[in-house]
Structures are given as structure tokens and as C-alpha cells.
Amino acid sequence: MKSLMKPIIVSFLFILFAENILAQSNVHLKPVKDGVYRWDSLPVNKGEDKESRNIFEGVSPHFEYFEMHATTQLPGAKPNKPNANDDIEECIIVKEGLMKVTNEGKSEIVGPGSVVLFMPKEIHSIENVGNTNLTYYIMSYKSKKQMNIERGQTSGGSVVYNADNLEFKPSTKGGGIAYFDRSTAMCERFEMHITQLDKKGPSHNPHTHIETEIILLISGNAEMSIDGKVYKGTAGDLFFANSQLLHGISNADDSPCKYFAFKWN
């Protein structure tokens, strides 16, 4: 019995040690700030055939780890090595170029406006297969609640949303494209769509909701009010509004503006 208890105790202590290290590693992370993150102000880290732009890293009301950055693969760049995240989920948004995305051995080529959801524990890779730069945003996150792989798989698992296959539906103010409204391994609800506003003015009245929300501008100019402050942005910029804060977005010009809106809890 003693010989059996020793390895069990050692294993238990190792688990406690690992959890303590993980907790300590997240102590320095601060809440992601509300406001605008400007593309032109992001620091650029240049490599041999890639560039990266760090947008933010921290915590949020629903995520104990939350990081977002943009990567640019130059033409002919070496493809990313296939990898799998143990307890991190990823959302990829293609900004420009042609991307070959492979997940669990299945590949698809997609262009600007396409979105990919990678569930944890699945092997995936990204490659530039075009003659121009491939630029994409990567949102990586870990829920404060327990990861639920089965829920994510039941709701569709890892999915490639090819922009060429999605329908634009006109509205009185412009129109939009629905991408998804589903649960994932990390989110009870994750919803994403594109809105286009053809004329100057608000998309809707300022409002609040439990979800944290990101507005990612594709084209045009916009203004977003968040918790009483007004921020201006243009193509490539990102607005971030934490859960339960009063917010609203408007087209700042008479020319059309288009943006991704995505929110989760």
C-alpha cells in the first residue's frame, strides 16, 4: 500500500504545482481595455518571411486568458508547423490574401473576409498560397468556466466560414452577412456577422448586453461610443467593449462603412 501511495501523492503534488504556476503566470495579466486599437499604431515585429502586430493580451469578463494579434505571411513564406492547442480556442479572420487552412488533415483555400474557428486539441496549420501578402487576425482565448469539448463538437466543431459562400442580405441602412451564432468549447454563445452602413448615422441605438463585443472595421470610417466615450476608427482598426457597458456604433461619413461585429459569453 505504501508503495502505491507514494506515486499518487507525488502526482497530486505535481498537479498542484502546475496549477499554481499557471495561476501565477496569469497574475500579471490585466483586463483588456475598452476603446479603439488602431492598425497604424500597432508595433510591427518583422521576421524573415513574416510580420506580426500585437493588439492586446489580458483577461476579460469571460476569459481568464485573452490575446489578439495580426500575422502577415509574405509570398512564399514557410507554412506554419501543424500544432494543436491543449486548452486554447482560436478564431481567425482573413484580412487580405489567400490562405490555405488545414485542420485534422482537411484543407481549404479561402480569401479576405473568411473566418475560421479552431477548437482545442485539433491539429491545424495556415499557409500563404497567394502571390501577395496574407494577413489575418488571430483571437486566442481560454474561458473562466470549464472547457466543454463535447458542446463545441455538437455545435459544429472547427469550421471554415468561406466568405465566397456567404450571402449578403440588404437592409434599409445597408445590409449584412451572418457568419454564425453558436456555442463552442470555450463560449456558451459566440456570434459573428458583418454589417454595412451605406450612409452616415448609427447602426442602432446604444445598448448593453452580457456579451463582450469587438467591432473590426473592414472599410470606411466609424465612430463608437463606449461607456460615455467616443472613439474614431478606420479600416483595420478594432473597437473593444466589455460586457454590460453601454455602447453604439455609427458610420462617420456619407460613404459606406463595413465591419465585423462579434460577441461572446
SULKASUL-V577592 format. One record per run of one state. SS is the DSSP state (alpha for helix, beta for strand, coil for the rest). FROM is the first residue (numbers start at 1). LEN is the number of residues. If there is no record, write none. Layout:
# SULKASUL-V577592
SS,FROM,LEN / SS,FROM,LEN
This chain:
# SULKASUL-V577592
coil,1,1 / alpha,2,26 / coil,28,3 / beta,31,1 / coil,32,3 / beta,35,3 / coil,38,1 / alpha,39,3 / coil,42,2 / beta,44,3 / coil,47,3 / beta,50,10 / coil,60,3 / beta,63,11 / coil,74,9 / beta,83,1 / coil,84,5 / beta,89,8 / coil,97,2 / beta,99,5 / coil,104,2 / beta,106,5 / coil,111,4 / beta,115,4 / coil,119,5 / beta,124,5 / coil,129,5 / beta,134,10 / coil,144,5 / alpha,149,6 / coil,155,4 / beta,159,3 / coil,162,1 / alpha,163,3 / coil,166,2 / beta,168,3 / coil,171,3 / beta,174,9 / coil,183,7 / beta,190,8 / coil,198,3 / beta,201,2 / coil,203,4 / beta,207,1 / coil,208,4 / beta,212,8 / coil,220,1 / beta,221,6 / coil,227,2 / beta,229,6 / coil,235,3 / beta,238,4 / coil,242,5 / beta,247,5 / coil,252,5 / beta,257,8 / coil,265,1
